[in-house]
Amino acid sequence: LQDQDNTCDVFHRFQRRTGWCVRKGPSIIPGAGHGAFIEGQVRPLQIVGIYPGTVYHPGDPIFFQSIKNSYIIRRSDGTSIDGKYKGLSRYMYRSLAGRQGSGQCDETWLDVSRDDWHARMRSVLAQGQLINHYDPYYASKATTQQQQSMIHPTLDDEAAPNVMYCELDIDETLPEQVQPLLPHIYYNNNGAAQHAAEGSPLCTKSIVLVTLRAIRDEELFTDYRFVAIPQGTT
């Protein structure tokens, strides 16, 4: 994720160690706004992003946050993650983070609209909210051959998208210094306590982005309609 003292260098240091990093940039899909781009080369089945946001257990109030909000993703267990970084969703995440105490979670992902966002980030992987839905129609509207190659080298619809959402339960026995770098906060911690009382391991309900094939210097695209369900807890 990152060393908290030298944020400016985090992307360079991460890329030196892994051979790749994810950066924000204007999407090559017309009107899509921001996109997430791989710099370097990534192998298949590699985690390249975390979907950040407030975590809601089934039954938690989420009606008002959900209005005109396409950033809410629901897991198979009924848990929802709100990855919107604006409006009421932003206020809710900030408020919950303040209530639980400074430094208990990563809040820097909320500042994605800032020009210096990459210099402020605490976690290089907390960019899952930037990844756009792959649409063959808009892909065909890319204006240059270079833009088309950044969507997919052959524009082969059967090979797109290049990443997928995947449910991940993050074991809360992680080292103490790592926990504050996770870009999640629970709306209601009582749900986590009930989960533990039922005999299940205490964990953070998350969603990550996993590569479907080798990727080199391309924009990342996913299918918003599909979330994979792996076996086991990490």
C-alpha positions in Angstrom: 0.0 0.0 0.0 2.3 2.8 1.1 4.7 4.2 3.7 2.7 7.0 5.4 5.6 9.4 5.6 6.5 9.9 2.0 3.3 10.1 0.0 4.8 11.9 -3.0 7.0 8.9 -3.9 4.5 6.1 -3.3 3.7 5.5 -7.0 7.3 5.5 -8.1 8.3 3.1 -5.3 5.4 0.8 -5.9 6.2 0.7 -9.6 9.8 0.0 -9.0 8.9 -3.0 -6.8 6.1 -4.4 -8.9 6.7 -3.3 -12.5 3.3 -1.6 -12.7 1.0 1.0 -11.1 -2.5 2.3 -11.6 -2.9 6.0 -12.4 -5.9 8.3 -12.9 -6.4 9.9 -16.3 -9.1 11.1 -18.7 -11.0 8.1 -19.9 -10.8 7.4 -23.7 -14.6 6.7 -23.6 -16.3 9.9 -24.6 -18.1 11.6 -21.6 -16.9 9.0 -19.1 -14.7 11.5 -17.1 -11.9 9.9 -15.1 -10.5 6.5 -15.9 -7.9 4.2 -14.4 -4.8 3.2 -16.4 -2.2 0.5 -15.9 1.4 1.8 -16.4 3.7 -1.1 -17.0 2.7 -4.8 -17.3 0.5 -6.9 -15.1 0.0 -10.7 -15.2 -3.5 -12.4 -15.2 -5.3 -12.8 -11.9 -3.5 -10.0 -10.2 -5.3 -7.6 -7.8 -4.9 -4.1 -9.2 -7.4 -2.2 -7.2 -9.6 -2.0 -4.2 -13.2 -0.7 -4.4 -13.3 1.9 -1.6 -16.2 3.3 0.3 -18.6 2.9 3.2 -19.6 -0.6 4.0 -23.3 -1.2 4.7 -24.6 -4.5 6.3 -28.1 -5.8 5.2 -30.7 -3.6 7.0 -28.5 -0.6 7.4 -30.2 2.6 6.1 -28.9 3.4 2.6 -31.9 4.8 0.8 -30.9 8.5 0.6 -27.3 7.7 -0.2 -28.5 5.5 -3.1 -30.5 8.2 -4.9 -28.9 8.8 -8.3 -25.9 6.8 -7.1 -24.4 4.3 -9.5 -21.4 3.7 -7.3 -23.1 1.3 -4.9 -22.0 -2.3 -5.4 -23.8 -5.2 -3.6 -22.1 -8.4 -2.6 -23.7 -11.8 -2.6 -24.0 -11.7 1.2 -26.1 -8.5 1.0 -23.3 -6.2 2.1 -23.1 -3.0 0.0 -20.1 -0.7 -0.6 -20.8 2.9 -1.6 -17.8 4.1 -3.6 -19.1 7.5 -4.5 -16.7 10.3 -3.6 -19.1 13.2 -3.9 -22.3 14.5 -2.2 -24.0 12.7 0.7 -21.8 9.6 0.2 -18.7 11.7 0.8 -20.1 13.4 3.8 -21.2 10.1 5.3 -17.7 8.5 4.9 -16.0 11.6 6.4 -18.5 11.7 9.3 -18.0 8.0 10.1 -14.2 8.3 9.9 -14.3 11.3 12.3 -16.5 9.4 14.7 -14.2 6.4 14.8 -11.1 8.6 15.3 -8.4 10.0 13.0 -6.3 7.5 11.1 -8.6 4.5 11.4 -9.1 4.3 7.7 -7.9 5.8 4.4 -9.8 9.0 3.5 -7.6 10.2 0.7 -9.4 8.3 -2.0 -12.3 10.9 -1.6 -10.1 13.6 -3.1 -9.9 12.1 -6.6 -11.0 15.4 -8.2 -7.9 17.2 -6.9 -5.0 17.7 -9.3 -2.6 16.6 -6.6 -4.5 13.5 -5.7 -1.8 11.1 -6.5 0.6 13.0 -4.3 -1.9 12.8 -1.4 -2.9 9.2 -1.6 -2.1 6.8 1.2 -3.0 3.6 -0.7 -2.1 3.2 -4.4 -4.7 0.5 -4.9 -7.7 2.5 -3.7 -8.8 3.5 -7.2 -11.5 0.9 -8.0 -14.2 3.6 -8.2 -12.4 5.1 -11.3 -12.7 2.0 -13.5 -15.3 2.4 -16.2 -17.8 -0.1 -17.6 -16.7 -1.6 -21.0 -19.1 -0.7 -23.8 -18.3 -1.9 -27.3 -20.3 0.9 -28.9 -18.3 3.6 -27.1 -15.0 1.7 -27.6 -15.7 1.9 -31.4 -15.9 5.7 -31.1 -12.3 6.1 -30.0 -10.9 8.8 -32.2 -7.4 7.5 -32.9 -5.7 4.2 -33.4 -3.7 4.9 -30.2 -6.8 5.4 -28.2 -8.3 2.2 -29.5 -5.2 0.2 -28.6 -5.5 1.5 -25.0 -9.0 0.1 -24.8 -7.9 -3.3 -26.1 -5.1 -4.1 -28.6 -7.5 -5.8 -31.0 -10.9 -4.3 -30.0 -12.0 -7.9 -29.5 -15.3 -7.7 -27.5 -14.9 -11.3 -26.3 -11.7 -10.4 -24.6 -13.1 -7.3 -22.8 -13.4 -6.2 -20.0 -9.9 -6.7 -18.8 -10.6 -6.7 -15.0 -13.5 -8.0 -12.9 -14.9 -7.2 -9.5 -14.2 -9.9 -6.9 -15.5 -10.3 -3.4 -12.8 -10.4 -0.8 -13.0 -10.8 3.0 -9.9 -9.2 4.5 -8.9 -10.8 7.8 -8.8 -8.2 10.6 -5.7 -9.8 12.1 -3.7 -7.7 9.6 -0.7 -5.9 11.1 -1.8 -2.8 13.0 0.0 -0.4 10.7 -1.8 -1.7 7.7 -5.4 -1.4 8.9 -5.5 2.5 8.6 -4.6 2.1 4.9 -7.7 0.2 4.0 -10.2 2.5 2.2 -13.3 1.1 4.0 -15.4 2.1 7.0 -18.5 0.4 8.4 -21.7 2.4 8.7 -22.6 0.2 11.7 -19.9 -1.7 13.6 -22.6 -3.7 15.4 -22.9 -5.8 12.3 -19.2 -6.8 12.5 -19.7 -7.7 16.2 -22.7 -9.9 15.4 -20.7 -11.6 12.6 -18.0 -12.5 15.2 -20.7 -13.6 17.7 -22.0 -16.1 15.2 -18.6 -17.8 15.1 -17.4 -16.4 11.8 -13.9 -14.8 11.6 -13.8 -11.0 12.1 -13.1 -9.5 8.7 -13.7 -6.4 6.5 -16.1 -7.1 3.6 -14.4 -5.7 0.5 -14.4 -5.8 -3.3 -11.2 -5.8 -5.3 -10.4 -5.6 -9.0 -8.6 -8.6 -10.5 -7.1 -8.8 -14.0 -8.6 -11.2 -16.5 -5.6 -11.3 -18.8 -2.1 -9.8 -19.1 -2.4 -6.0 -19.4 0.2 -3.6 -20.6 -0.2 0.2 -20.7 -4.0 0.1 -21.1 -7.1 1.7 -19.5 -8.9 -0.7 -17.2 -12.5 -1.7 -17.9 -14.9 -3.9 -16.0 -18.5 -5.2 -16.2 -20.6 -3.4 -13.6 -23.2 -6.3 -13.8 -20.8 -9.0 -12.5 -19.1 -9.6 -9.2 -17.1 -12.9 -8.8 -17.4 -14.9 -5.5 -14.2 -16.7 -4.6 -13.9 -19.3 -1.9 -12.2 -18.6 1.4 -11.1 -15.5 3.4 -7.8 -13.6 2.9 
